[in-house]
Amino acid sequence: MTSWQIVRLVAGLFTLVSLALGVPGSPLFVNQWWLAFTAFVDAKLLQSALTKWCLLESTVRKFGARAGA
């Protein structure tokens, strides 16, 4: 997997898990404050789209993931 694929995979998993933990109708509901984590992940996606820099992508590249095209 390339670094951008890993970033999108992690962001998608974080969003789904935090929604499952934060939506009151979910069987995994813990607290509505988990929705703040969803907002944080989405804000970081917006920031990376606008600045063309992502901390997670830089980190996974340092761990050996190849850069995407």
Jmol script that loads the backbone (N, CA, C; Angstrom):
load data "model"
ATOM      1  N   MET A   1       0.834  -1.190   0.000  1.00  0.00           N
ATOM      2  CA  MET A   1       0.000   0.000   0.000  1.00  0.00           C
ATOM      3  C   MET A   1       0.874   1.249   0.000  1.00  0.00           C
ATOM      4  N   THR A   2       0.390   2.259  -0.660  1.00  0.00           N
ATOM      5  CA  THR A   2       1.120   3.520  -0.664  1.00  0.00           C
ATOM      6  C   THR A   2       0.714   4.348   0.559  1.00  0.00           C
ATOM      7  N   SER A   3       1.488   5.390   0.809  1.00  0.00           N
ATOM      8  CA  SER A   3       1.243   6.196   2.008  1.00  0.00           C
ATOM      9  C   SER A   3      -0.127   6.870   1.968  1.00  0.00           C
ATOM     10  N   TRP A   4      -0.567   7.347   0.808  1.00  0.00           N
ATOM     11  CA  TRP A   4      -1.881   8.011   0.755  1.00  0.00           C
ATOM     12  C   TRP A   4      -3.010   7.014   0.961  1.00  0.00           C
ATOM     13  N   GLN A   5      -2.827   5.766   0.541  1.00  0.00           N
ATOM     14  CA  GLN A   5      -3.853   4.750   0.784  1.00  0.00           C
ATOM     15  C   GLN A   5      -3.953   4.424   2.274  1.00  0.00           C
ATOM     16  N   ILE A   6      -2.829   4.362   2.946  1.00  0.00           N
ATOM     17  CA  ILE A   6      -2.817   4.095   4.388  1.00  0.00           C
ATOM     18  C   ILE A   6      -3.507   5.232   5.141  1.00  0.00           C
ATOM     19  N   VAL A   7      -3.233   6.475   4.748  1.00  0.00           N
ATOM     20  CA  VAL A   7      -3.860   7.632   5.403  1.00  0.00           C
ATOM     21  C   VAL A   7      -5.371   7.562   5.256  1.00  0.00           C
ATOM     22  N   ARG A   8      -5.850   7.278   4.070  1.00  0.00           N
ATOM     23  CA  ARG A   8      -7.295   7.211   3.852  1.00  0.00           C
ATOM     24  C   ARG A   8      -7.926   6.028   4.575  1.00  0.00           C
ATOM     25  N   LEU A   9      -7.215   4.914   4.658  1.00  0.00           N
ATOM     26  CA  LEU A   9      -7.701   3.753   5.403  1.00  0.00           C
ATOM     27  C   LEU A   9      -7.834   4.086   6.884  1.00  0.00           C
ATOM     28  N   VAL A  10      -6.818   4.686   7.461  1.00  0.00           N
ATOM     29  CA  VAL A  10      -6.839   5.042   8.879  1.00  0.00           C
ATOM     30  C   VAL A  10      -7.925   6.088   9.153  1.00  0.00           C
ATOM     31  N   ALA A  11      -8.038   7.091   8.304  1.00  0.00           N
ATOM     32  CA  ALA A  11      -9.061   8.126   8.498  1.00  0.00           C
ATOM     33  C   ALA A  11     -10.460   7.520   8.416  1.00  0.00           C
ATOM     34  N   GLY A  12     -10.676   6.629   7.479  1.00  0.00           N
ATOM     35  CA  GLY A  12     -11.976   5.976   7.364  1.00  0.00           C
ATOM     36  C   GLY A  12     -12.304   5.116   8.563  1.00  0.00           C
ATOM     37  N   LEU A  13     -11.319   4.359   9.039  1.00  0.00           N
ATOM     38  CA  LEU A  13     -11.542   3.523  10.221  1.00  0.00           C
ATOM     39  C   LEU A  13     -11.808   4.370  11.455  1.00  0.00           C
ATOM     40  N   PHE A  14     -11.021   5.434  11.645  1.00  0.00           N
ATOM     41  CA  PHE A  14     -11.239   6.319  12.791  1.00  0.00           C
ATOM     42  C   PHE A  14     -12.633   6.938  12.753  1.00  0.00           C
ATOM     43  N   THR A  15     -13.062   7.364  11.568  1.00  0.00           N
ATOM     44  CA  THR A  15     -14.378   7.984  11.439  1.00  0.00           C
ATOM     45  C   THR A  15     -15.482   6.990  11.764  1.00  0.00           C
ATOM     46  N   LEU A  16     -15.401   5.781  11.218  1.00  0.00           N
ATOM     47  CA  LEU A  16     -16.435   4.781  11.471  1.00  0.00           C
ATOM     48  C   LEU A  16     -16.488   4.367  12.937  1.00  0.00           C
ATOM     49  N   VAL A  17     -15.333   4.176  13.547  1.00  0.00           N
ATOM     50  CA  VAL A  17     -15.296   3.767  14.956  1.00  0.00           C
ATOM     51  C   VAL A  17     -15.819   4.880  15.855  1.00  0.00           C
ATOM     52  N   SER A  18     -15.397   6.114  15.590  1.00  0.00           N
ATOM     53  CA  SER A  18     -15.862   7.207  16.441  1.00  0.00           C
ATOM     54  C   SER A  18     -17.355   7.467  16.263  1.00  0.00           C
ATOM     55  N   LEU A  19     -17.887   7.260  15.063  1.00  0.00           N
ATOM     56  CA  LEU A  19     -19.332   7.373  14.873  1.00  0.00           C
ATOM     57  C   LEU A  19     -20.068   6.269  15.622  1.00  0.00           C
ATOM     58  N   ALA A  20     -19.535   5.053  15.564  1.00  0.00           N
ATOM     59  CA  ALA A  20     -20.172   3.944  16.287  1.00  0.00           C
ATOM     60  C   ALA A  20     -20.174   4.194  17.789  1.00  0.00           C
ATOM     61  N   LEU A  21     -19.149   4.840  18.300  1.00  0.00           N
ATOM     62  CA  LEU A  21     -19.063   5.115  19.732  1.00  0.00           C
ATOM     63  C   LEU A  21     -19.809   6.376  20.144  1.00  0.00           C
ATOM     64  N   GLY A  22     -20.124   7.268  19.181  1.00  0.00           N
ATOM     65  CA  GLY A  22     -20.710   8.555  19.537  1.00  0.00           C
ATOM     66  C   GLY A  22     -22.167   8.767  19.185  1.00  0.00           C
ATOM     67  N   VAL A  23     -22.726   7.918  18.328  1.00  0.00           N
ATOM     68  CA  VAL A  23     -24.127   8.092  17.927  1.00  0.00           C
ATOM     69  C   VAL A  23     -25.023   7.345  18.913  1.00  0.00           C
ATOM     70  N   PRO A  24     -25.968   8.032  19.548  1.00  0.00           N
ATOM     71  CA  PRO A  24     -26.796   7.400  20.583  1.00  0.00           C
ATOM     72  C   PRO A  24     -27.553   6.145  20.132  1.00  0.00           C
ATOM     73  N   GLY A  25     -27.896   6.013  18.870  1.00  0.00           N
ATOM     74  CA  GLY A  25     -28.626   4.842  18.401  1.00  0.00           C
ATOM     75  C   GLY A  25     -27.754   3.628  18.153  1.00  0.00           C
ATOM     76  N   SER A  26     -26.449   3.787  18.253  1.00  0.00           N
ATOM     77  CA  SER A  26     -25.527   2.693  17.975  1.00  0.00           C
ATOM     78  C   SER A  26     -25.463   1.709  19.137  1.00  0.00           C
ATOM     79  N   PRO A  27     -25.337   0.418  18.841  1.00  0.00           N
ATOM     80  CA  PRO A  27     -25.190  -0.556  19.933  1.00  0.00           C
ATOM     81  C   PRO A  27     -23.852  -0.425  20.679  1.00  0.00           C
ATOM     82  N   LEU A  28     -22.895   0.285  20.090  1.00  0.00           N
ATOM     83  CA  LEU A  28     -21.586   0.482  20.723  1.00  0.00           C
ATOM     84  C   LEU A  28     -21.469   1.848  21.395  1.00  0.00           C
ATOM     85  N   PHE A  29     -22.582   2.561  21.514  1.00  0.00           N
ATOM     86  CA  PHE A  29     -22.580   3.931  22.043  1.00  0.00           C
ATOM     87  C   PHE A  29     -21.906   4.006  23.416  1.00  0.00           C
ATOM     88  N   VAL A  30     -21.009   4.987  23.551  1.00  0.00           N
ATOM     89  CA  VAL A  30     -20.330   5.246  24.822  1.00  0.00           C
ATOM     90  C   VAL A  30     -20.673   6.656  25.302  1.00  0.00           C
ATOM     91  N   ASN A  31     -20.387   7.639  24.451  1.00  0.00           N
ATOM     92  CA  ASN A  31     -20.581   9.035  24.821  1.00  0.00           C
ATOM     93  C   ASN A  31     -20.635   9.872  23.545  1.00  0.00           C
ATOM     94  N   GLN A  32     -21.436  10.938  23.540  1.00  0.00           N
ATOM     95  CA  GLN A  32     -21.536  11.775  22.351  1.00  0.00           C
ATOM     96  C   GLN A  32     -20.258  12.555  22.057  1.00  0.00           C
ATOM     97  N   TRP A  33     -19.367  12.654  23.018  1.00  0.00           N
ATOM     98  CA  TRP A  33     -18.111  13.367  22.789  1.00  0.00           C
ATOM     99  C   TRP A  33     -17.213  12.663  21.775  1.00  0.00           C
ATOM    100  N   TRP A  34     -17.504  11.407  21.469  1.00  0.00           N
ATOM    101  CA  TRP A  34     -16.749  10.723  20.416  1.00  0.00           C
ATOM    102  C   TRP A  34     -16.963  11.388  19.061  1.00  0.00           C
ATOM    103  N   LEU A  35     -18.070  12.111  18.909  1.00  0.00           N
ATOM    104  CA  LEU A  35     -18.317  12.818  17.653  1.00  0.00           C
ATOM    105  C   LEU A  35     -17.314  13.952  17.453  1.00  0.00           C
ATOM    106  N   ALA A  36     -16.744  14.459  18.532  1.00  0.00           N
ATOM    107  CA  ALA A  36     -15.688  15.472  18.412  1.00  0.00           C
ATOM    108  C   ALA A  36     -14.456  14.870  17.734  1.00  0.00           C
ATOM    109  N   PHE A  37     -14.186  13.602  17.983  1.00  0.00           N
ATOM    110  CA  PHE A  37     -13.063  12.929  17.318  1.00  0.00           C
ATOM    111  C   PHE A  37     -13.329  12.809  15.822  1.00  0.00           C
ATOM    112  N   THR A  38     -14.585  12.526  15.460  1.00  0.00           N
ATOM    113  CA  THR A  38     -14.961  12.486  14.048  1.00  0.00           C
ATOM    114  C   THR A  38     -14.700  13.840  13.403  1.00  0.00           C
ATOM    115  N   ALA A  39     -15.092  14.913  14.074  1.00  0.00           N
ATOM    116  CA  ALA A  39     -14.874  16.260  13.550  1.00  0.00           C
ATOM    117  C   ALA A  39     -13.377  16.558  13.417  1.00  0.00           C
ATOM    118  N   PHE A  40     -12.569  16.096  14.367  1.00  0.00           N
ATOM    119  CA  PHE A  40     -11.119  16.314  14.309  1.00  0.00           C
ATOM    120  C   PHE A  40     -10.521  15.612  13.094  1.00  0.00           C
ATOM    121  N   VAL A  41     -10.905  14.363  12.864  1.00  0.00           N
ATOM    122  CA  VAL A  41     -10.385  13.618  11.718  1.00  0.00           C
ATOM    123  C   VAL A  41     -10.762  14.328  10.419  1.00  0.00           C
ATOM    124  N   ASP A  42     -12.002  14.761  10.317  1.00  0.00           N
ATOM    125  CA  ASP A  42     -12.439  15.444   9.111  1.00  0.00           C
ATOM    126  C   ASP A  42     -11.737  16.790   8.935  1.00  0.00           C
ATOM    127  N   ALA A  43     -11.495  17.491  10.026  1.00  0.00           N
ATOM    128  CA  ALA A  43     -10.770  18.761   9.939  1.00  0.00           C
ATOM    129  C   ALA A  43      -9.338  18.530   9.446  1.00  0.00           C
ATOM    130  N   LYS A  44      -8.721  17.466   9.893  1.00  0.00           N
ATOM    131  CA  LYS A  44      -7.359  17.156   9.432  1.00  0.00           C
ATOM    132  C   LYS A  44      -7.359  16.774   7.955  1.00  0.00           C
ATOM    133  N   LEU A  45      -8.414  16.087   7.490  1.00  0.00           N
ATOM    134  CA  LEU A  45      -8.508  15.772   6.063  1.00  0.00           C
ATOM    135  C   LEU A  45      -8.638  17.052   5.236  1.00  0.00           C
ATOM    136  N   LEU A  46      -9.455  17.990   5.706  1.00  0.00           N
ATOM    137  CA  LEU A  46      -9.585  19.273   5.014  1.00  0.00           C
ATOM    138  C   LEU A  46      -8.267  20.033   5.011  1.00  0.00           C
ATOM    139  N   GLN A  47      -7.599  20.060   6.150  1.00  0.00           N
ATOM    140  CA  GLN A  47      -6.315  20.758   6.253  1.00  0.00           C
ATOM    141  C   GLN A  47      -5.298  20.156   5.290  1.00  0.00           C
ATOM    142  N   SER A  48      -5.238  18.837   5.220  1.00  0.00           N
ATOM    143  CA  SER A  48      -4.256  18.203   4.338  1.00  0.00           C
ATOM    144  C   SER A  48      -4.598  18.439   2.870  1.00  0.00           C
ATOM    145  N   ALA A  49      -5.883  18.537   2.542  1.00  0.00           N
ATOM    146  CA  ALA A  49      -6.272  18.823   1.163  1.00  0.00           C
ATOM    147  C   ALA A  49      -5.876  20.242   0.758  1.00  0.00           C
ATOM    148  N   LEU A  50      -5.979  21.181   1.695  1.00  0.00           N
ATOM    149  CA  LEU A  50      -5.679  22.576   1.377  1.00  0.00           C
ATOM    150  C   LEU A  50      -4.184  22.889   1.398  1.00  0.00           C
ATOM    151  N   THR A  51      -3.452  22.229   2.291  1.00  0.00           N
ATOM    152  CA  THR A  51      -2.027  22.534   2.431  1.00  0.00           C
ATOM    153  C   THR A  51      -1.126  21.537   1.712  1.00  0.00           C
ATOM    154  N   LYS A  52      -1.691  20.421   1.267  1.00  0.00           N
ATOM    155  CA  LYS A  52      -0.944  19.348   0.604  1.00  0.00           C
ATOM    156  C   LYS A  52       0.130  18.751   1.525  1.00  0.00           C
ATOM    157  N   TRP A  53      -0.139  18.757   2.843  1.00  0.00           N
ATOM    158  CA  TRP A  53       0.756  18.153   3.823  1.00  0.00           C
ATOM    159  C   TRP A  53      -0.074  17.451   4.882  1.00  0.00           C
ATOM    160  N   CYS A  54       0.346  16.226   5.237  1.00  0.00           N
ATOM    161  CA  CYS A  54      -0.368  15.446   6.238  1.00  0.00           C
ATOM    162  C   CYS A  54       0.658  14.795   7.167  1.00  0.00           C
ATOM    163  N   LEU A  55       0.502  15.019   8.456  1.00  0.00           N
ATOM    164  CA  LEU A  55       1.436  14.471   9.434  1.00  0.00           C
ATOM    165  C   LEU A  55       1.444  12.944   9.393  1.00  0.00           C
ATOM    166  N   LEU A  56       0.269  12.328   9.303  1.00  0.00           N
ATOM    167  CA  LEU A  56       0.208  10.865   9.272  1.00  0.00           C
ATOM    168  C   LEU A  56       0.915  10.312   8.044  1.00  0.00           C
ATOM    169  N   GLU A  57       0.756  10.955   6.901  1.00  0.00           N
ATOM    170  CA  GLU A  57       1.423  10.488   5.693  1.00  0.00           C
ATOM    171  C   GLU A  57       2.939  10.596   5.829  1.00  0.00           C
ATOM    172  N   SER A  58       3.416  11.692   6.419  1.00  0.00           N
ATOM    173  CA  SER A  58       4.857  11.838   6.656  1.00  0.00           C
ATOM    174  C   SER A  58       5.361  10.748   7.594  1.00  0.00           C
ATOM    175  N   THR A  59       4.559  10.414   8.599  1.00  0.00           N
ATOM    176  CA  THR A  59       4.944   9.396   9.569  1.00  0.00           C
ATOM    177  C   THR A  59       5.012   8.008   8.929  1.00  0.00           C
ATOM    178  N   VAL A  60       4.000   7.648   8.152  1.00  0.00           N
ATOM    179  CA  VAL A  60       4.029   6.305   7.551  1.00  0.00           C
ATOM    180  C   VAL A  60       5.120   6.184   6.501  1.00  0.00           C
ATOM    181  N   ARG A  61       5.492   7.297   5.869  1.00  0.00           N
ATOM    182  CA  ARG A  61       6.634   7.251   4.942  1.00  0.00           C
ATOM    183  C   ARG A  61       7.937   6.982   5.696  1.00  0.00           C
ATOM    184  N   LYS A  62       8.068   7.552   6.886  1.00  0.00           N
ATOM    185  CA  LYS A  62       9.274   7.291   7.687  1.00  0.00           C
ATOM    186  C   LYS A  62       9.361   5.839   8.124  1.00  0.00           C
ATOM    187  N   PHE A  63       8.202   5.182   8.231  1.00  0.00           N
ATOM    188  CA  PHE A  63       8.175   3.769   8.594  1.00  0.00           C
ATOM    189  C   PHE A  63       8.321   2.859   7.387  1.00  0.00           C
ATOM    190  N   GLY A  64       8.516   3.429   6.187  1.00  0.00           N
ATOM    191  CA  GLY A  64       8.847   2.634   5.028  1.00  0.00           C
ATOM    192  C   GLY A  64       7.780   2.510   3.958  1.00  0.00           C
ATOM    193  N   ALA A  65       6.639   3.128   4.127  1.00  0.00           N
ATOM    194  CA  ALA A  65       5.628   3.068   3.076  1.00  0.00           C
ATOM    195  C   ALA A  65       6.101   3.921   1.896  1.00  0.00           C
ATOM    196  N   ARG A  66       5.809   3.446   0.712  1.00  0.00           N
ATOM    197  CA  ARG A  66       6.242   4.202  -0.457  1.00  0.00           C
ATOM    198  C   ARG A  66       5.251   5.324  -0.765  1.00  0.00           C
ATOM    199  N   ALA A  67       5.764   6.370  -1.367  1.00  0.00           N
ATOM    200  CA  ALA A  67       4.924   7.518  -1.711  1.00  0.00           C
ATOM    201  C   ALA A  67       3.972   7.135  -2.846  1.00  0.00           C
ATOM    202  N   GLY A  68       2.786   7.676  -2.796  1.00  0.00           N
ATOM    203  CA  GLY A  68       1.809   7.413  -3.842  1.00  0.00           C
ATOM    204  C   GLY A  68       1.994   8.341  -5.034  1.00  0.00           C
ATOM    205  N   ALA A  69       1.370   7.976  -6.123  1.00  0.00           N
ATOM    206  CA  ALA A  69       1.483   8.786  -7.341  1.00  0.00           C
ATOM    207  C   ALA A  69       0.454   9.888  -7.354  1.00  0.00           C
TER     208      ALA A  69
END
end "model"
wireframe off; spacefill off
backbone 0.3
color backbone group
